[in-house]
Each structure stands twice: as C-alpha cells, then as structure tokens.
Amino acid sequence: MAARADDTQARLAAYEGLPAAATGTGRDPVNLPMIRHWCEAMGDTSPAYRGPGAIAPPTMLQAWTMAGLSGHDDRSGPYDELLRLLDELGCTSVVATDCEQEYLRPLRPGDTVTFDTVIESVSDRKTTRLGTGHFVTTRTDIRADGDLAGTHRFRILKYAPARTPAPKAKAKAESGRPRPVVNRDNAGFWQGVAEHRLLIQRCTGCGTLRHPWLPGCNACGGPDWDTVEAGGEGTVHSYVVLHHPPFPAFDPPYAVALVQLAEGVRLVSNVIGVPYDKVRIGMPVRLEFARYDEEVTLPVFRAVAA
C-alpha cells in the first residue's frame, strides 16, 4: 500500500515545474483609468496612486493578467493531464482554497505586463472535511517590461468527496453557510467577530484605519498596527441584488451591500430587517452579529428607520 502511494505521488510530482498555461500578455498596459476605478471601488485614497508619479496598487497585480469576460483559453497540456490523472484517482471535485501574492517591483502606467504560469507543487494526499485529495498550487510570474514585478500563487484542492459526513459536519451543513477563510493576516478580525466586536486595523505609524486586514499600511507602508473597535453605525455605500447562481445557504434574490462605517472604512455584508428591493444607497444601518451555526458568526447590518 505504501509503495503504491509512493508511486502515485511520484507520478503527480512529475508535473511540478511544468507549464500550467501558455505565456500571456496583459490586454492593456498598466494605465491610470484602471487604477482610478480600482481605488474608487476599494475606497483607497492613497496619493501614491494619483498624479504624474502614480504607481498601481500592488493588490491589482492579478488584474493586469485577466482576460475579461471571454476568459483565458490557454491551459497547457501538462495541466490538463494532471487534472485527468487526479480524476482517475477519484479526486473528481475541485474547490479553490486560497491565493498568495508577492510584490517585487511597482507597476507604473505604461508598463506592459507579461506572465507565465507553472505547476509549482502537488501535495501528498490530505484528509480534509470535504474529503481526501491533493492540493495543487500554480505560480504565475508577472513581469513588467521584462522585470519580475510579482508572483501570484493560486491553490486548489482536487478531492474525492467524503461519502458519509461525520455527525458534526452534518450539523454544520444545516446552515450551509460558507466558512470564512481565516489566515495569519485576518485571524484577529475573526477572533473579534467571535467576541461580537468589529475590530478595524489602525496603523501605529500614521494612524490610518484599514479594512480588510492587511500586513502593512496602504498609506505609509508601515508594518505595525493596533486595532480600534467599530461603534457599529454605518450607511449603505453600494449594493447588488443576487439572483443567480443559487447557493443552498441563501435564498435569492437577496442584497449584498458595501457598508461604509462611521469610522470611514468599508466592508461587504448583508443588510437585514428590510426586503432586498428596499435597500438603498445611503440607507443608515446598525451592526449586529448573526450566528448561523455552531461555528459561523458573521457581522451583518440591520436597516435603521430614517
């Protein structure tokens, strides 16, 4: 049995280092209009992203490689072979798990972006709550005029769904609510939510508040921070109404709002206490914490009568 597992892992490991996609070129050079739209959507007012000496926000890295609504059609033969092999091993389901980015050089308006993607690693068979399977990590190197500007790692789990959920997992499925991804950068935020406290990061260098939680300050680049607790007052800055696709945990149509807190930062959440078609931009809302099952508590916002 151990020898067979070793043989399987060796077959999977043979794909590491092979291309996952053909080399590509960004559809547009780095440009100020896209930077402006991004900053407006994110509520990022840093002066670093405006004016003659502007740079692109580092978190836009992947945006310059996207193919638009038509999508990419450049997956490599080795990557298709790897996915087929995993299918043959019973790992027929897939879920995206996380991504990581590393920034090495600022992108500036006029830069032409090129990128290539390799299969970086295929893990040993792991047991997860979804089932057993292999984590496949791809790494995209993004270059600007030939210089490496950053890397984007994207990880999926190809797995064989668990046949019989454990009693605890069955209880969780009653809500079906997606689990938040908790990592080292945002663990403090979710700990605060568990305690019914909405914590906002504050740079101890320049005092700028930020959300979502990040390792460093968008305004001054400082790495040190503490937190302030939100008072709970906010307004609907923007919203969308979801009709499709349906998810078991939700009952469409429903509104998803971008709420601006009184402290100035914004976060995505649900508005409760009002029908979806009554949500409006500028609507005052008040923070509450909704417990969906034994493991999931989320901040939500209740509409406040004007």
Steps between C-alpha positions, in 0.01 A plus 500: 500500500780742595688416179189571293453834675862586433457412134188715472673794665797462270268511197338819633831660595623451143274787398664748737685766308310440175299784345138534610414759235648657194700819542267798476502876462269736686211625289584858588815669624489620859287813484358775717128446422511140627697612805242771571206260469671249727576761766143632489360148539736426789466838664878540483594869506877461518678779309747239375240396242430847359680762298801499270707263717219255569557130543238225487377357831699179552178307564402567137771256393263234369269755336760570230501133396124449475343415166165670548160340468618264226751338734832332424526207262863429560518211747797278423500135402692395815248674725209328325683166539552563871131574553402187309737290710346640817155417361616142444614488863146583605565869564221621276395807698685826523492803722719809501659540841722809508747721318816683597674792336852634528591846373851563374480817295235774457293498183473839333275639226639396164652172621423204275422192707591146398445187705554127505361236730657177622379209713697574814401211725262208546458396862484156651151367542336696781187439700270801528144553610393491136675172430851375417698651218800694381573872515625630165684832506571700187734800496464785256806720453401847384756714324502862398714576199699186578554562873332272754237718669325242716373149540146369543450156650161334460410181682221253437400177668414211268321255724277197530188614686448338838225241469358520852526828684591480863220597738668833573540580129135408443399751767700770327342418166166601647596862446717433195655841553845527338782504752717813513861444401703578811872557457783663690414843360132506598483265801462797736199627310319167526595465867334838554189386313481191721496741797238721329751779441569647156869589507661736250871503442680829575852578384705604804727698269252736334170413668323395179216252549464212257272212411533224391792411721841517334859439608599864432359850470372616162577861585854493640610138458554457872483140627386574858138530602247478776120492488202718579152364556233624262209680660256316273347791310518499120330571170452298183769627262397267218320171449408231251202264493596135443259297288736238360673264556304347791687361802342266756577736789328798341154575378521725190437770421689671780705816538874509564614839618824692527454674834696811590560513874495828690876451549547530121587144393269273301414134511275262308210355694128430500228748583224348711167623623389634164397334168775478240321744270481763773877524551626838382831681475536725803269287717610518866581162651609366836743216572378170639654156520311207347573144614426259216618180665736387770808617311390792286425844638507793259463877527179618331322834488142571592321778317423796724182699444588849376 
